[in-house]
Structure formats: C-alpha cells, structure tokens
C-alpha cells in the first residue's frame, strides 16, 4: 500500500470514531433539550414524506393508486405486510395494464 492509502485509512477511522463519540455525547444534550426532542419526534414522518412523495409524483397515476390501495389495506387490516403486498400487486397490475412509466 502507498503512503496515501494509509493516510486515507487513518483519516476514515478517525472520522468514524468522531461520529460515534458525537452521537454518544450529543445524545445526552438532545434528551435534555425539548426543541431537539420535538425535531427528532417529527423526523420519521418528514423523512417518509421526503422519500415517498417524489417517487409518487414520478410514477403518476399508478403510484398514487398503489399508495391508496396500500393505505386502505393497512388501515383496515392493521397489518403492514398485507398493505405492502397489496401495493406491490397493484403496481404489477398497473404495469401490466400499461399505466406505469
């Protein structure tokens, strides 16, 4: 290995350690801060919206239809797997019908 490779490995290891330490000690601050707690509790929903909505827009009517089927099945059955399976089947049917891009 060249000298540059060793330097890179050392720096990557130091960065990984620093990130772990920041998470460990930063968690103590976040648990005491009510604003940070509110932001963290809203994070899963905002990430879901940020990841799902652009994909639905790109998929058009087939994506919105699959989402609707998934939500209805999940709400009525209280089973995530059934809802996901319904969305997958709906997506497949839409592709077979030529509705998907």
C-alpha positions in Angstrom: 0.0 0.0 0.0 1.1 3.5 -0.7 1.6 6.2 1.9 -1.6 8.0 0.7 -3.7 4.9 1.2 -2.6 4.6 4.9 -3.3 8.3 5.5 -6.8 7.8 4.0 -7.5 4.8 6.1 -6.3 6.6 9.3 -8.5 9.6 8.5 -11.5 7.5 7.8 -11.1 5.6 11.0 -10.7 8.9 12.9 -13.9 10.2 11.3 -15.9 7.1 12.2 -14.7 7.3 15.8 -15.5 11.0 15.9 -19.1 10.4 14.6 -19.7 7.7 17.2 -18.4 9.9 20.0 -20.6 12.8 18.8 -23.6 10.6 18.8 -22.8 9.2 22.2 -22.2 12.5 23.9 -24.7 14.5 21.8 -27.5 12.2 22.8 -27.2 13.5 26.4 -27.8 17.0 25.2 -30.7 16.1 22.9 -32.6 14.3 25.6 -32.4 17.4 27.8 -33.5 19.9 25.1 -37.2 20.0 24.4 -36.8 21.7 21.0 -34.4 18.9 19.9 -36.8 16.3 21.2 -39.7 17.8 19.1 -37.5 17.8 16.0 -36.4 14.2 16.5 -40.0 13.0 17.0 -41.1 14.7 13.7 -38.1 13.3 11.8 -39.5 9.9 10.8 -42.7 11.4 9.2 -40.7 14.1 7.4 -38.2 11.5 6.0 -41.1 9.4 4.8 -42.7 12.3 3.0 -39.4 13.4 1.6 -38.7 9.9 0.2 -42.2 8.8 -0.9 -43.8 11.9 -2.4 -41.2 12.5 -5.2 -41.5 8.8 -6.2 -45.3 9.1 -6.3 -45.1 12.1 -8.5 -42.7 10.3 -10.8 -44.9 7.3 -11.0 -48.1 9.2 -11.9 -51.5 7.6 -11.5 -50.1 4.1 -11.0 -48.1 5.3 -8.0 -51.0 7.1 -6.4 -53.3 4.1 -7.0 -50.8 1.8 -5.4 -50.4 4.1 -2.4 -54.1 4.4 -2.0 -54.5 0.6 -2.0 -51.7 0.2 0.5 -53.1 2.8 2.9 -56.6 1.3 2.7 -55.4 -2.2 3.3 -53.1 -1.2 6.2 -55.9 0.8 7.8 -58.5 -1.9 7.5 -56.3 -4.9 8.4 -53.8 -3.3 10.8 -51.2 -5.5 9.0 -48.2 -3.8 7.3 -47.3 -6.9 5.3 -50.8 -7.1 3.8 -50.7 -3.4 2.9 -47.3 -3.7 1.2 -48.4 -6.8 -0.7 -51.5 -5.0 -1.9 -49.3 -2.1 -3.1 -46.9 -4.4 -4.9 -49.8 -6.3 -6.6 -51.4 -3.0 -7.6 -48.1 -1.8 -9.1 -47.7 -5.0 -11.0 -51.3 -4.8 -12.4 -50.7 -1.2 -13.4 -47.6 -2.1 -15.2 -49.4 -5.0 -17.0 -52.1 -2.5 -18.0 -49.6 0.0 -19.2 -50.4 2.7 -16.7 -46.9 2.8 -15.2 -43.9 4.7 -16.6 
